[in-house]
Amino acid sequence: MHKLAESIFSLLAQSAGFFVLMLGFMWLIFSAYEGSRRKSWRKLTKIDDWDFDITLFLRILTYAGFIVGILSIIIGASGLLLNEPPSIAYSTKTEDTVNYFTSIFLIILGFFTFLKPLNDLPISSIIGLAAATLINVIIIGVLIYLDITISTTIAIVIIVLFIIIFAVVAITVKFYTAVLMGLSKIISWPPIAFGIAVFCIIQGFLLLVLGISIV
């Protein structure tokens, strides 16, 4: 079972370049949608209406961003743990090893991607789920690295741990959302979102086509 898990995480790690590109297009949509529903692109406060209607499109975009964000964190962590290159082109044209910048970038931007819709979804549940997922991914990665077979008992323990972490983090975060709301507002500002999108698209193209990284 651990061999199968290692193969899955290895394949995920090698798709890092694709996910960087995907994040780019997702943040491009974020910037365009934010620009259309805000009163101005120039100011973060005063003239921005922060009490938006949650439309069907926004709900779909929010959940899509949340899923892609979680997967990006998993892929970034997998690359670091398994020392996998971010793309086939990178492994053949640069080196057959992890690109630390890409993996760390995926983890950070993955966090921002599911933090982005803070105003539209219950952030305590989002962060609780993300924290539980990330910790479990790290645990599974360590077990794989130590060549420990993931038995039924270990799997049950991991599931129970996931539920406990989710509940504790969700309850704790519920009382400390003011700072995160401010951060969500900043990263939702269209020029910032657009800049993130352009950088991701360039980096994704370099990784997938040219087999190189900006850093």
KOLMARTOR-946192 format. One record per residue (C-alpha): x negated, y negated, z negated. Coordinates in steps of 0.001 Angstrom, whole numbers, padded with zeros to 6 digits, always signed. Layout:
<rs>
XYZ...
</rs>
This chain:
<rs>
+000000+000000+000000-002847-002382-000801-004291-001811+002689-000967-002801+004237-000776-005895+002024-004337-006841+002913-003564-006472+006627-000490-008687+006316-002326-011432+004424-005249-011139+006847-002957-011715+009832-001348-014651+008043-004754-016177+007340-005712-015888+011017-002562-017833+011971-003772-020926+010077-004405-022876+013281-000873-022180+014503+000627-023333+011204-001430-026532+011227+000050-027247+014663+003537-026339+013410+003147-028697+010463+002170-031402+012926+005386-031095+014909+007439-030822+011721+005936-034029+010324+006510-035685+013690+010214-034873+013299+010067-036112+009700+008634-039469+010811+011167-039918+013622+014123-039008+011421+012953-041195+008537+012426-044085+010946+015966-043756+012294+017661-043669+008902+015606-046365+007127+016105-050102+007497+012428-050718+008155+009151-048920+008850+007128-051734+007312+008097-051758+003650+008371-048987+001107+010619-050821-001309+013394-053397-001553+014831-053132+001953+014603-049342+002175+017867-047610+001347+016798-044591-000707+020336-043267-001278+020766-041502+002056+023616-039274+003089+022502-035656+003209+023562-034643+006715+023600-031117+008116+020488-031858+010170+018687-033118+007077+019623-029979+005141+018286-027756+007938+015115-029853+008206+014685-029781+004448+014947-026016+004117+012742-025481+007191+010104-027765+005701+010324-025947+002400+009788-022534+004014+006929-023726+006226+005355-025452+003229+005389-022266+001144+003980-020220+004041+001238-022800+004579+000168-022483+000948+000127-018694+001238-001866-018820+004495-004374-021288+003094-004879-019186-000036-005159-015985+002027-007885-017505+004168-009899-018452+001099-009417-015109-000657-010024-012874+002364-012619-015080+004097-010632-014986+007350-011113-017446+010254-008178-019793+011013-007775-018552+014593-009126-016034+017090-010726-018837+019113-012498-020124+016004-013856-016661+015151-015292-016184+018649-016545-019710+019393-017648-020960+015969-017921-018298+013263-016005-015270+012079-015379-016639+008609-013036-018956+006735-012930-022659+007523-012656-024143+004046-011324-027482+005264-008418-025858+007128-007470-023566+004235-007584-026329+001614-005782-028707+003985-002991-026144+004476-002572-025701+000723-002403-029457+000089-000169-030315+003055+001973-027255+002343+002607-028698-001126+003449-032112+000356+005730-030502+002936+008018-028929+000368+007616-032008-001863+008738-034233+001034+012505-033593+000631+012394-034339-003095+015337-036696-002798+017464-034138-000954+017048-030936-002972+016668-030052-006671+012909-030513-006999+012675-028535-010245+013834-025390-008448+011547-026100-005497+008425-026557-007603+009356-023610-009820+009685-021364-006797+006486-022713-005262+004470-022273-008470+005742-018748-008980+005003-017850-005348+001506-019340-005409+000525-017606-008658+001843-014273-007409-000052-014672-004135-003246-015321-006073-002618-012285-008302-001969-010029-005302-005071-011427-003590-007211-010648-006643-005798-007109-006816-006618-006608-003140-010110-008012-003638-010699-005651-006574-009315-002762-004481-006601-002036-007049-003619-000096-005725-000357-002004-006150+001769+000684-007788+005487+000498-008523+004740-000565-012106+002432-003373-010987+005007-004501-008415+007704-004679-011127+005367-006662-013393+004660-009092-010535+008397-009564-009904+009111-010147-013610+006198-012597-013793+007599-014428-010760+010988-014872-012486+009414-016034-015761+007106-018577-014078+009946-019865-011917+012214-020414-014943+009554-022045-017152+008219-024372-014446+011704-025331-013203+012869-026264-016705+009670-028202-017457+009564-030124-014174+013195-031138-014560+012109-033645-017209+009152-035101-015285+010348-036115-011823+009804-039898-011846+006220-039765-010561+007096-037118-007986+009977-039254-006734+007533-042088-006111+005123-039769-004297+007972-038368-002208+008937-041885-001186+005374-042738-000152+004787-039624+001975+008227-040089+003555+007235-043512+004883+007298-043080+008703+003779-044443+009474+002241-042052+006937+004320-039118+008169+003395-039966+011769-000316-040161+010890-000152-036760+009213+001612-035351+012285-000996-036641+014740-003869-035311+012630-002241-031861+012355-001559-031639+016079-005175-032551+016908-006596-030139+014333-004247-027336+015420-005196-027838+019079-008906-027772+018241-008566-024574+016229-006342-022689+018698-007798-023822+022037-011370-025011+021505-012150-022873+018477-013574-025730+016430-012487-027825+013445-012600-031560+012789-014499-030733+009601
</rs>
